């Protein structure tokens, strides 16, 4: 197990109906808030009006900054920072899914950045390191979809259409002060949104599980429990959208998966890195949908040469018998069960169904390795061949094979 420092500064208020506690939490931070939300969902389902009314009753004036797109852009974040200044916001409240929450975190940083573009803190130019974010307005997150887990961590993801880059950045100041996780607010999510969010949760639980090589028994059990819980409740939420116990189970899995309980594994996030490059080129692609498309193919690639963890997942979560079968055989059976689960939930698709073309794969592979790869030869610098760290390292040929397999589904 790798050495680590765990910090859980976000106060999490969880439960059905607990959104009623939002106004008091906000009032403790001030009287003026920028309320960041997406394009339509929060308004259409009445969440936006409800939250504004509740805040106003407590003496908190909320200025709405809406229209955050599927993958929030530099321009959107910069506009949000201006809006925060114009209304003299003392806090930023996110109401929505991962895009709204990531945008709100980035806006909270940019609002105090003296007119600097948010890209100053995000860019990954090897000749010019990003500026470290040290200050942000206080943040409150109210998720309306179980998936991203952004409500309880210090990470935000921002896209730059000009450079076709989508990158995560982190800063201690972006930990939300409060997360109000009310599963009632997720009951309006459609079946596809619910499934895509669920496989985003699964990816958060499994990426370091599959890519890491340390002995991390407790973290592994946490990961397996999260995937098992999602598996037990996803179909219930799809079949009966108002099944509140199922929605609550998914919501807590979402918060927990990226909330720090998996610290101590040195694994990486290759599935997210690939998806970020995909949706940088195809910005209409919903993040969880892209993750669901890639997950089984990265699992299959990894299992071909490093089957032990895939076999463990198969036995612990998917019921593959402990009958002495070789790890490779158990991993194959587990992957078959995983794909069957995706088909049952409607989340089994190919990239072509999202409009991705075969001609784009080379550029996407190049971008993934340029932004996230490490040199194969340590002394090669930027000129040498690169690969993605993984329990089975992913070189360019491997990356192309994953993308080509995902294209067909």
C-alpha positions, 0 to 999 in steps of 0.5 A, a space after each residue: 500500500 502506498 503512503 497517503 494523506 487523507 483529508 475529508 473537508 467537505 461536510 456531507 449532508 445526505 438523505 431524502 428531503 435533506 435539501 431543506 437544510 441547504 438554506 441554513 448552510 448557505 446563510 452561514 456563508 453569506 447573503 449572495 450566491 451565484 447558483 450554477 446550473 445546466 441548460 434545462 434539467 434543474 429548471 424543467 423538474 422544478 429544482 431550480 425554482 424550489 432552491 431559489 425560493 428556499 434560499 430567498 426565505 432564508 435571506 440568501 439572494 441567488 443569481 442564476 448562472 445557467 446554460 452550462 453545457 455537457 462538458 463545461 468550457 473555458 468560455 463558460 467558466 470565465 463568463 461565470 466568474 464575471 457573473 459572480 463578480 457582478 452579483 458580488 457573490 459570497 459563495 457558489 452553489 452548484 445545482 446539477 450533475 457533474 458538469 454543473 458541479 465542475 463548472 461551479 468549482 472552476 468559477 469559484 476559482 476564476 472569480 478570485 483570479 483577477 481576470 485571469 482565464 481559468 485555463 491558466 490553472 488547467 493547461 498542461 503545456 510542458 513548457 509552461 506549467 499551470 498556475 496553482 489555484 490557492 483561493 476560491 469562493 466557498 462552494 456548495 454542491 447539490 447533485 441531481 444525478 448519481 455519477 460524477 462524485 464531484 460533490 465531495 472532492 477537489 477536482 474539476 474538469 474543463 474543456 478548451 474547444 480551441 485546443 481540443 483539450 479536456 483536462 482535470 485540475 485539482 486544488 485544495 480550495 475546490 473542496 466544497 464546504 458542503 455537499 447536500 446529497 438528496 436522492 430525491 433530486 435524482 429521481 427525474 433522471 432518465 434511464 440512459 442518464 441513470 445508467 451512464 452515471 452508474 457506469 461512471 461510478 463503476 469506473 471511479 471504483 475500478 480504474 485504480 483497482 485494475 491499474 494499480 499493482 500494490 497490495 490494497 485489501 481494504 481499498 479493494 473491498 471498498 471498490 468491490 462493494 461499490 460495484 456490487 451495490 451499483 449492480 444491485 440497484 441500477 436496474 431497480 432505478 431504471 425500472 422504477 425511477 421513483 424507487 428511493 432506496 435504489 436512488 439513495 444507494 446509487 447516490 451514496 456510491 457516487 459520493 463515496 467512490 471519489 470521496 477519498 476512501 480509495 486512497 493508498 492505491 497508486 493506480 491511474 485513470 486510463 479510462 477517464 483519460 481516453 474519454 476526456 480526449 474523446 469528448 474534447 473532440 466530440 463535446 456533445 458526448 455525455 461523459 458517463 456514456 463515453 465511460 460506459 463505451 470504453 470500460 469493457 474494452 480497457 478491462 479486456 485489454 488489461 486482462 489479456 496480460 494482467 488478469 489477476 485483478 479482473 479475475 478477483 473482480 469476477 469472483 467477488 462481484 460477478 459470481 464466477 465460481 472459485 473452482 480453481 480456474 485460471 485467472 485468465 479464464 475467470 477474468 474472461 467469464 467476469 468480462 462476459 458477465 459485465 457486458 451482459 449487465 451493460 446490455 441489460 441496462 441499455 448501456 452497451 453501445 459503440 462509439 459510432 452510435 455517438 457519432 465518433 468516426 474511425 478517422 478521428 481515432 489517430 488524433 484522439 490516441 495522439 492527444 491521450 498520450 501527449 497529455 497523459 502518457 509517460 516516456 517509455 525511455 526515461 531520457 527520451 523527453 518529449 521526443 520519445 514514444 509514450 504509454 499510459 501507466 496501467 497494470 498492463 501499460 497501454 502504448 499507442 498500438 494498444 490504445 488504438 486497439 481499445 478505440 477500434 474495439 470501442 468503435 464497434 461496441 
